[in-house]
Amino acid sequence: MGQPFVYVGTWTIKPGKLEEAKKWLAEHADLIETNEPRLIAFHVYFDESGSKASVVQVHPDSASMEFHMELISKHVAGAFDYFDTILSEQYFGAMSESLAKTLAEYETPDVTVTKMPLFQAGFTRTNAAR
């Protein structure tokens, strides 16, 4: 099994667009859940003021994230009707050159990017005791 790849991104929501952003994200999450059986987790969070959103994705490996980016390429264009600025992107795990190139397309000088490619230790539970 490959090493996990985790993505965390945070964006600002355009003023007055919170409800539309929530609807778009629900549709986006449904698209992803339906078409990405390898994706371990996909979660969206908002701050209390509704001015920022973050997504946390847990992939089994870099190839899963690469597939994710291919799948959403057309759908994500509509996101900027509701989201204003990418504030930060964090990547945990090694990535292919192709994935690095794709992700770099979203980076601008204003985006804080953190890359932590070297996996040291840990585990993933998909059926944790409750």
N, C-alpha and C positions, 0 to 999 in steps of 0.2 A: 504494500500500500504506500502511496506517495505521502509526502508531508502535507498537512493542512495548509490552506491559503485563506486568510481572513481579510476582509475589506471593511473599513469603517469610513463613511463619508458624511460630511455635514454641510448643509446648504441653508441659505436664508430663503424665506418665503416672501413673495411679493405682497405688499400691503393690500389687504382686502381679498386675498386669494386663498385663504386658509381652507375654506370648505371645498373649493375646486381642487386644491392640492391633495386633500384627504381622499377625494373621489378618485383622482388620477392615481394616487398611490395604491388604493385598493384594487383598481384595475391592473396596475403594474404587478402587484404581488400575485394576483390571480394568474396572469400570463406566465409569470415565473414558476409558480407552483405547478401549473399544468404542464409546462414544457421542460422543466429542469429536474428530473428525478434524482440526479446525483447531488444536488445542492442540499446541504445538511440543515442550514438555517438561514432565514431571511426575515429580519425584523426592522420595523421603522418606529422611530421615537420622535416626539415633538417636545420642545421646551414648553414651560408653563404659559408663556405669553403667546405661543402659536406663531412665533416669528422665525423659528429654526426647526429643521428636521434632520435627523440622522438615520442612516441605514447601517445595519450590521449584517454582514454576510459571512457564513462559514461554509467553505468549499472543501471537498476532500483533497483537492490538489489544484495546481495552477491551471491545468487543462479545463477544469470545471468553470473557473472564472473566465477563461478565454471563450468558452461556449456561451456563457452568460452574456458577455459583451456582444457577441455576434447576434444572439437572440434579441437583445433589447435595442440594437442599433437604430432601428426605425422608430420604435415606441418612445425612446428617450428624447427624441427631438421635441415632442410635445411638452416635455417637462418644463421647459424654459418659459412656457406661458404662465406658470405658477411659481417657479423657483427662480430666484434672482441671481445669487452668487454662490459659487462653490467656495466654502470657507476652508475646508480641510479634507484631505484624503490620506488615509493610513492603510498601508499594505503590510501584512504580516505573512511571511513565507516567500520562498523562492518563486520567481516567475520566468516564463520563457521570454525570449527576445521579442516575439510577436506580441505577447500580452503587454510587455513593457512599452512597446511602441503605441499600442492602442490606448493604454491608460495615459500616456504622455499627451495625447491629443486633448485631454480635459484639463491639463495643467496650464496655469498662467502664472505670471509673477506674483499675483495676489493670493494664490492658493498655497496653503501650508501643506506640504507633502512630507510624510514620514514613511520611510521604507525600512522594514526590519526583516531582511531576507533569511537570516540564519536561525533556523529552528533549533532550540536547545533541548527542551524537555516538555512533557505534558501528555495529555490523553484526551480523547473525545468519547463521550458516552452518548449513544443514541437511544438507549433504553435505561436511563438512570432510575434507581429505586425511588419511589415516591412515598 
